[in-house]
Every structure is written in C-alpha cells, then in structure tokens.
Amino acid sequence: MNGWKQLSCHGLDQVLLVKMTSCDKSSYEFIASDLELVWSESLTAEEAQSRCKNYNPRLEAPLASIIDHIMSTVDSHCTDVFSATCDEQHEIKIELKNDFSGGIPFRWQFICGKSEQKAQDVFLSPVGRLIMSLQITNDRLFDLIKRKDEEIRDYKEFSGVTVSRQYLETEEFDQDRFNDTLRRSKEYQNAINKDIISILTSPSVNNRMSQLESDISNPLPTLQSDGKDQGIHAKIKGRSRLRRPRNKRAPAKGVEIESDNDSPSDKEVKETAVVRYKPTSTSSKSSSKKKQVDKRKKLF
C-alpha cells in the first residue's frame, strides 16, 4: 500500500484519507487527513513490537506478518473494523479490531499527533507536479503523432505505399478536433465531475504519484538529445562526436563538425576556415579519355 486510501471510521463524521508506508515490513509511517488537518505516526521496529505485545499478548507471529496484516486491512476498505476518536489537543486515535490468520483476535491502535505538514503540502504540491508531468507527456505524444503522420504521408506520396488492410488506415491527426471530441465524451464528463477524494484514491492517480515520488528521490540521468532531428552524442577517446542518423548525408570533405570539447580558439579557426576545392575541368577529362583510347588502339 503506497497510495491514498479512503477510510470510514465509527465515531467520526467525516471520511479520512490514509496512507501507510513500510519499507522493510518492520517499521512504518501512517498519515491521516480530512483535507484540512494532517495527523501522522512513525514507529520503529522496537516500538511496533512493543505495541503488538501490549495489545496482543497471546499472538506469536513475525513482525513483518503483523505489519502486512495491518496494511492489507487498511487497503481493503473494511469500515466495520475501524473506530476513531479525536481529543481537544487534535490527537486522533484509530483503532483496528479484526481476526488475524487462524481466527486469532487481533487489535491495533494508531496514535497520531497533529503533523507540522499542511494539507497543501501533502496533497496540492504532488497534484501540481502530476499535472505538469501529464502536460509534458501530452505535448510529447501530440508531437510524435504529427511527425508520424508526416512520415506516412511521405511514404504515400513518393513511394506509392498503400495500406494492405483498409481498416488500418486512419485520418491525419487534428489536435483541435481531437480535443473537441474528447470534451464531448461521456468518459471525460464523468472524470471531471468526480469528487476530490475519489480522484486522490484512484489507482491510476496513486500509481502516477508514486512514480513521481520515485523520480524525485531517485532522479534518472538526463538525456543530451531527444533524438528528433539530431544525432546522438557519444564520447570517443575524450572527444565528443556526432553520429549521423540513418539516411543522412555525410558532410563535405574538409568541413569539420564543431565539438563540445573544442576551445574557443579552435571554434574561431573552424568558423573562419575556407574550404577550397580543386574542380576538374571538362577539357582535362576529355583529354584523359582520348589518351586511354589511343593506348587501346596501339594494343591492337
């Protein structure tokens, strides 16, 4: 369980959003919020083991199995096994009562204090980053579709390529028409009219937000080039060269490609250098041909 889950508890009028994370199934962090206040609790392995003995003295099970049982119960949306109380100091206690494996009675209590985090930091900032990532993905996909249409158009106009199966042929992508059709669809209307709790607890949103958290904590190495119309830079023996994509002509002889590691003086020399060609005249070509013909006549 890594995303937000909806939790209804006896004793509370409002629905809580809860999130429980555990890296090694021994310690855990539990966060609860009503979209106004945020409560949290963090337990180490020793603290979790001590609490388990206090509430379940007859239970003998590995701590990892106990943490897994608690997380699966929270994830199952069982409303009849949770109860909650909130005191004047804004401390909330959420109690869990159900059966452990084998029918053994099980009891647990989350004792959450008011967190210094605000609901804006817990929900608004991640949602804002999610919107930006989806916008970048959307723009990249639109650009890719348009370039694919140009590629298909080139095949049809200059190579005479046709589709072997007629049902596979599609019209060229029109972004305005696509957006208009999407906004009129029932799926789009249902999505934009959902309440905030349903959106935050959606599996697809939770998966995307978990991926963003992973990208922030462990960022991937950035690419030097997006590979659209440029070659891929590769460092060979300490120098950066440009590999030509396929179907690209090589530069003329004598023309040097500017390297990323060139000094400013080298770049100035390359910019001011003049490439001189020594064209062969038509008369010299014809004279050489005549000499070859004369040699052949002498042989006969």
Residue, then its C-alpha position, 0 to 999 in steps of 0.5 A: m500500500n503506497g497510495w491514498k486510501q479512503l477510510s470510514c471510521h465509527g465515531l467520526d463524521q467525516v471520511l479520512l484519507v490514509k496512507m501507510t508506508s513500510c519499507d522493510k515490513s518492520s517499521y512504518e509511517f501512517i498519515a491521516s487527513d480530512l483535507e484540512l488537518v494532517w495527523s501522522e505516526s512513525l514507529t520503529a521496529e522496537e516500538a511496533q513490537s512493543r505495541c503488538k505485545n501490549y495489545n496482543p499478548r497471546l499472538e506469536a507471529p513475525l513482525a513483518s506478518i503483523i505489519d502486512h496484516i495491518m496494511s492489507t486491512v487498511d487497503s481493503h476498505c473494511t469500515d466495520v473494523f475501524s473506530a476513531t476518536c479525536d481529543e481537544q489537543h487534535e490527537i486522533k486515535i484509530e483503532l483496528k479490531n479484526d481476526f488475524s490468520g487462524g481466527i486469532p483476535f487481533r487489535w491495533q491502535f494508531i496514535c497520531g499527533k497533529s503533523e507540522q505538514k499542511a494539507q497543501d503540502v501533502f496533497l496540492s504540491p504532488v497534484g501540481r507536479l502530476i499535472m505538469s508531468l501529464q502536460i509534458t507527456n501530452d505535448r510529447l505524444f501530440d508531437l510524435i503523432k504529427r511527425k508520424d503522420e508526416e512520415i506516412r504521408d511521405y511514404k504515400e506520396f513518393s513511394g506509392v505505399t498503400v495500406s494492405r488492410q483498409y481498416l488500418e488506415t486512419e485520418e491525419f491527426d487534428q489536435d483541435r478536433f481531437n480535443d473537441t471530441l474528447r470534451r464531448s465524451k461521456e468518459y471525460q464528463n464523468a472524470i471531471n465531475k468526480d469528487i476530490i477524494s475519489i480522484l486522490t484514491s484512484p489507482s491510476v492517480n496513486n500509481r502516477m504519484s508514486q512514480l513521481e515520488s520515485d523520480i524525485s528521490n531517485p532522479l534518472p540521468t538526463l538525456q543530451s538529445d531527444g533524438k528528433d532531428q539530431g544525432i546522438h552524442a557519444k564520447i570517443k577517446g575524450r572527444s565528443r562526436l556526432r553520429r549521423p542518423r540513418n539516411k543522412r548525408a555525410p558532410a563535405k570533405g574538409v568541413e569539420i563538425e564543431s565539438d563540445n570539447d573544442s576551445p574557443s580558439d579552435k571554434e574561431v579557426k573552424e568558423t573562419a576556415v575556407v574550404r577550397y576545392k580543386p574542380t576538374s575541368t571538362s577539357s582535362k577529362s576529355s583529354s584523359k579519355k582520348k589518351q586511354v583510347d589511343k593506348r587501346k588502339k596501339l594494343f591492337 
